[in-house]
């Protein structure tokens, strides 16, 4: 989303300290209209079209735009982040684009820094955020959401076997993603559920599933939908996120068939339609499996 704050008083991880002064001169002659009021917060619109967020006991900030919904207000911040104000309080949430980026990096990506010593004996740190895939469609998606969220176009490196690495070299991007704890090790990840609304959770799951999910027709007759990862704790996070959205995923199981220990859980067959409609995938092979599943269902229904 475009726009941002006219006066950015808001501290990282919102309201962790005392409100700051805006530095603006009082304009007593300007009229205000209350847009929305919650128990502790109120939003007023000025004649000049700005929105002032007020907390009981002091001002919070001035915003150029807001989105008014039935149970909440959304203010655009920077780097694909929204400020959500509701009866439950205030929190920063990711836009769907940023949530999808989280999911892609959590599944088939990395977010790391590397310390080196240069020729002069001084320490130098390189920051790298990467996504790896053999599907150009997923690499193009990573490029798209990176540009939308961070206004950065990733660099590409392609191996002879077709694996493409899309890389961002940015200290700011590294620390922003680290703040959310998206990727916390080579194979470890967590779902930042506290910074995702329902739309963000769906976008995160779709991004992750596109990288480390499996959707295939078994013997051409039966669909199977599974999430895979070497990170058992991360998979439990994914299960809880799906349950937040009304799904009933199976328990996490260990899979040692490949020789390397990894974990997985399955989506029950009765929820395949719900999963396809609400989560889905960006991966071409998954999309084809979903189409085949629905084609076979239609044929079965026509036969009665």
C-alpha positions in Angstrom: 0.0 0.0 0.0 1.2 3.5 -0.6 1.3 6.4 1.7 2.6 6.5 5.2 2.7 8.6 8.3 3.0 12.4 8.1 4.6 12.3 11.5 6.1 9.0 12.5 5.8 9.0 16.3 5.1 5.4 16.4 8.0 3.4 18.0 9.1 0.0 16.8 6.7 -2.6 18.2 4.1 0.1 18.7 3.5 1.8 22.0 6.4 0.2 23.9 7.1 3.5 25.6 5.6 6.9 26.2 4.0 8.8 23.2 6.3 11.4 21.6 5.5 14.9 20.7 4.5 15.6 17.2 6.4 18.9 17.0 3.3 20.4 15.2 1.9 23.7 16.2 -1.6 23.7 17.5 -4.2 24.6 15.0 -7.2 25.3 17.2 -9.2 26.8 14.4 -9.2 23.5 12.4 -12.4 21.4 12.7 -12.3 17.7 13.5 -14.7 14.8 12.8 -14.6 11.6 14.8 -14.2 8.7 12.3 -14.2 5.8 14.7 -13.9 5.4 18.5 -12.9 2.3 20.5 -12.5 1.9 24.3 -9.0 3.4 24.5 -8.5 4.9 21.0 -10.2 7.5 18.8 -9.5 8.6 15.2 -10.4 12.1 14.1 -10.3 13.4 10.5 -9.3 17.0 10.0 -10.5 19.5 7.4 -7.2 19.0 5.5 -8.0 15.3 5.1 -5.4 13.9 7.7 -6.3 11.4 10.3 -5.2 11.8 14.0 -5.0 8.7 16.2 -5.5 9.6 19.8 -5.0 7.3 22.8 -6.6 8.2 26.2 -4.0 10.5 27.9 -2.2 11.7 24.8 -1.8 11.8 21.0 -0.2 9.0 19.0 0.3 10.2 15.4 -1.0 11.9 12.3 -1.6 9.7 9.2 -2.4 10.7 5.6 -4.8 7.9 5.0 -6.8 5.2 6.8 -9.0 2.3 5.9 -12.2 2.1 8.0 -13.7 -1.4 8.5 -16.5 -2.6 10.7 -14.3 -3.8 13.6 -11.0 -2.0 13.0 -9.0 0.8 11.4 -5.9 0.2 9.3 -3.2 2.8 8.8 -0.4 2.2 6.2 3.1 2.3 7.6 6.3 1.5 5.7 7.7 -1.7 4.3 4.4 -3.6 3.8 3.2 -3.0 7.3 -0.2 -1.8 8.6 -1.1 -0.4 12.0 -4.3 -2.1 13.1 -6.5 -0.4 15.7 -9.5 -2.3 17.2 -11.2 -3.1 20.4 -8.5 -5.6 21.1 -5.8 -2.9 21.0 -3.1 -1.8 18.6 -0.7 -4.0 16.7 1.4 -4.0 13.5 0.3 -6.5 10.9 1.8 -7.4 7.5 0.1 -6.7 4.3 -0.9 -9.8 2.2 2.2 -9.2 0.0 4.5 -9.1 3.0 2.9 -12.2 4.5 3.4 -14.1 1.3 7.0 -13.0 1.3 7.3 -14.3 4.9 5.9 -17.7 3.7 8.3 -18.0 0.7 11.4 -17.2 2.8 10.3 -19.5 5.6 9.9 -22.5 3.2 12.6 -22.2 0.6 14.6 -19.1 1.6 17.2 -17.8 4.0 17.9 -14.6 5.9 21.4 -14.4 7.2 24.5 -12.3 7.7 28.2 -13.2 7.1 31.2 -11.6 8.8 34.4 -11.4 6.9 37.9 -9.9 7.4 39.0 -7.7 4.5 42.6 -7.3 3.2 43.2 -4.6 5.7 42.2 -6.8 8.6 38.9 -5.1 9.3 35.7 -6.9 9.9 33.0 -6.6 7.2 29.4 -7.9 7.4 27.4 -8.9 4.4 23.6 -9.2 4.7 21.7 -11.6 2.4 18.0 -12.5 2.0 17.5 -15.3 -0.5 14.8 -17.5 -2.1 15.6 -20.7 -4.0 13.4 -22.5 -6.5 13.4 -24.3 -9.8 10.1 -22.8 -10.6 10.4 -19.5 -12.5 6.9 -18.6 -11.5 7.8 -18.6 -7.8 11.0 -16.6 -8.4 9.0 -14.1 -10.3 6.5 -14.0 -7.4 9.4 -13.4 -4.9 10.6 -10.6 -7.1 7.2 -9.0 -7.3 6.5 -9.0 -3.5 10.1 -7.9 -2.8 9.6 -4.9 -5.0 6.2 -4.1 -3.5 7.3 -4.4 0.1 10.9 -3.1 0.0 11.2 -1.4 -3.4 14.1 -3.7 -4.2 14.6 -6.0 -7.2 16.4 -9.2 -6.3 19.5 -10.4 -8.2 19.3 -13.8 -9.9 21.8 -16.7 -10.1 20.9 -19.8 -12.0 22.7 -23.2 -11.7 23.1 -25.7 -14.5 20.5 -27.9 -12.9 17.9 -25.1 -13.2 17.9 -24.0 -9.5 17.5 -20.2 -9.3 18.6 -18.1 -6.4 16.9 -14.7 -6.0 19.0 -12.6 -3.6 18.6 -9.3 -1.8 21.7 -7.7 -0.2 20.3 -5.2 2.3 21.0 -4.7 5.9 17.5 -3.0 6.3 15.7 -6.0 4.8 17.7 -8.4 6.9 16.8 -6.6 10.2 13.2 -6.1 9.3 12.7 -9.8 8.7 14.7 -10.6 11.8 12.4 -8.5 13.8 9.5 -10.8 12.9 11.7 -14.0 13.4 10.6 -15.3 10.1 13.7 -17.5 9.4 15.7 -18.3 12.5 18.1 -20.9 11.2 19.0 -22.9 8.1 15.9 -25.0 8.4 14.1 -23.3 11.4 11.3 -20.9 11.0 8.3 -19.5 12.9 5.0 -18.1 11.9 4.6 -14.5 13.2 0.9 -15.1 13.9 0.8 -12.1 16.2 1.5 -9.9 13.2 -1.0 -11.6 10.8 -4.7 -11.0 10.4 -6.8 -13.7 8.7 -5.9 -12.4 5.3 -2.3 -12.3 6.2 -2.4 -15.9 7.5 -3.9 -17.1 4.3 -1.2 -15.3 2.3 1.6 -16.7 4.5 0.3 -20.3 4.2 0.0 -19.9 0.4 3.5 -18.7 0.2 4.9 -21.4 2.4 2.9 -24.2 0.8 4.1 -23.1 -2.7 7.7 -23.7 -1.5 7.5 -26.7 0.9 4.0 -28.1 0.3 2.9 -31.1 -1.7 -0.2 -31.5 -3.7 -0.3 -34.5 -5.9 -2.7 -37.1 -7.3 -2.0 -40.6 -5.9 -2.2 -43.1 -8.8 -4.1 -40.4 -10.7 -7.2 -41.0 -8.6 -6.8 -39.4 -5.1 -5.5 -36.0 -4.1 -3.0 -35.7 -1.2 -2.2 -32.3 0.4 0.7 -32.1 2.8 3.0 -29.6 4.4 6.7 -30.7 4.8 9.6 -29.3 6.8 12.7 -30.3 8.8 11.5 -27.9 11.5 8.9 -29.7 13.7 8.2 -26.6 15.8 7.6 -24.6 12.6 5.1 -27.2 11.4 3.2 -26.9 14.7 3.0 -23.2 14.1 1.6 -23.8 10.6 -1.0 -26.2 12.1 -2.1 -23.6 14.6 -2.4 -21.0 11.9 -4.6 -23.3 9.8 -6.7 -24.0 12.9 -7.1 -20.3 13.4 -8.8 -20.3 10.0 -11.1 -23.1 10.8 -9.1 -26.0 9.4 -8.5 -29.4 11.1 -5.1 -30.5 10.0 -3.7 -34.0 11.0 -1.1 -34.3 13.7 2.6 -33.8 12.7 4.4 -37.0 11.8 8.0 -38.0 11.2 9.0 -39.0 7.6 12.3 -40.9 7.2 11.7 -42.4 3.8 14.2 -40.0 2.1 17.0 -40.9 4.5 16.9 -37.4 6.0 14.5 -36.8 8.9 11.7 -34.4 8.1 8.2 -33.9 9.3 4.8 -33.4 7.7 1.1 -33.1 8.4 -1.8 -33.6 6.0 -5.0 -31.8 5.2 -8.1 -34.1 5.6 -9.9 -34.9 2.4 -13.1 -33.3 3.6 -11.3 -30.0 3.7 -9.6 -30.1 0.3 -12.2 -27.8 -1.3 -11.8 -25.3 1.5 -8.0 -25.4 1.3 -8.0 -24.9 -2.5 -10.5 -22.0 -2.3 -9.0 -20.2 0.8 -5.2 -21.1 0.6 -4.3 -22.6 -2.7 -0.8 -22.4 -4.2 1.4 -20.4 -6.6 3.2 -23.5 -7.7 2.2 -24.7 -11.2 2.4 -28.4 -10.3 0.1 -27.8 -7.3 -2.4 -25.8 -9.4 -2.5 -28.6 -12.0 -3.2 -31.2 -9.2 -6.1 -29.1 -7.9 -7.6 -28.8 -11.4 -7.3 -32.6 -11.9 -8.9 -33.2 -8.5 -11.9 -31.0 -9.4 -12.2 -32.5 -12.9 -12.4 -36.0 -11.4 -15.0 -34.8 -8.8 -17.1 -33.3 -11.5 -17.0 -36.5 -13.5 -18.0 -38.5 -10.4 -20.9 -36.1 -9.7 -22.1 -36.4 -13.3 -22.2 -40.2 -13.1 -24.3 -39.8 -9.9 
